[in-house]
Amino acid sequence: MKDARSEAAEIGFKAHARRLHVGIRRPHNWLQLVRYCLVGASGYVVNLGVYSLLYTELSYRIAFTIAFVVAASSNFLWNRVGRSASYTACPITSTLASSP
């Protein structure tokens, strides 16, 4: 005899598997994953570059903090650019994004 939790887990797993199956087949989702990876890689490069420049002049803690803030800000801006471009592609999400 099954309890309510195991039945709910089975239903949840089936629903997640179905959503995953549908999501994998949409090219837009793969493009979004590639954009996410590119933004992350660019953040790593920015962090490494800024840290390399500041490490010789400042203490490593201050250099790391500044490099982290610059890289996080860069990632935030690139993610906003990517998100706003994907919102304008769909009429429903562009309407939701532009509403107050």
N, C-alpha and C positions, 0 to 999 in steps of 0.2 A: 504494500500500500504506500502510495506516494504522499508526501506532505505538500503543503501549499508552496513552500519555498522551492522545492525541486521542480514543481510544475512551472512556477514563474521563471525559474532559471532556464528551463527548456524553451519556453516561449521567447524569452529575451534573447537566447542564443540564436534561435531560428530567425528572429527578426533582424538581429545584427548581421547574421550571415547573408540574409537576403539583401540588406542595404549595402553590404560590402560587395556582393556580386554585381549589383546594379551600379554602384559607384566606380568600380574598377573599369567598367566598360565605357565610361564617359571620358572623352579626351580632355575636356575642360579640367577635370580633377587632376589628371597627370600634368597638365600645364601649370596648374596651381602648385603642385608639389615641386616641379622644377623651379618655379619662381621662388618658392620658399627656400629651397636649397641654395639657389644663387644668392639670395639676400643673406643667408647665414654665412656662406663662404666669403662674401664681400665684407661682412662684419668682422670675420676672423682676420682678414687681410688688413682692414683698417686698424683693428686693435693691435696687431703685430707691428704695423708700420708706425703708428703713433707711439707705442711703447719703445720701439727701437730708437726713435728720434729723441724722446724725452729721457731715456734711461741714462744717457751719458751726462746730462745736465742736472737732473733731479734725483732724489732718492727713489728707490724702486717702488715703494708704496705709493708715493704721489704720482709717479709716472704710470703705474698700473691703474690707479683711480681715474686719472685723466683719460687714459686710453680706453678704459671701460665705458666711461660716460660718452666719449666721442663715438665709439663703435655702437653702443646701444642707441644713441640718437640717430646715427646713420641707418641702422636697421629699422628703427621706427619710421623714419621718413620713407625709406624704400618700400616698406610694407604698406604704408599709406598710399603711395603712388600706385602700387600693384593692386591694392584693394579698390581704389577709386576707379581704376581702369576696368576692373572686372564688374563693378557695380553699374557702370554706364553701358555695359554690353547687354544687360538684361533690363527690360522695361519695368518689371516689378520692383527689382532691387534699386534701380535708379530713382524710382518714385519714393521708395521708403527712405533712401539716403538723403533725398532732397527735402523731405518733410521735416518740420520743426520738432 
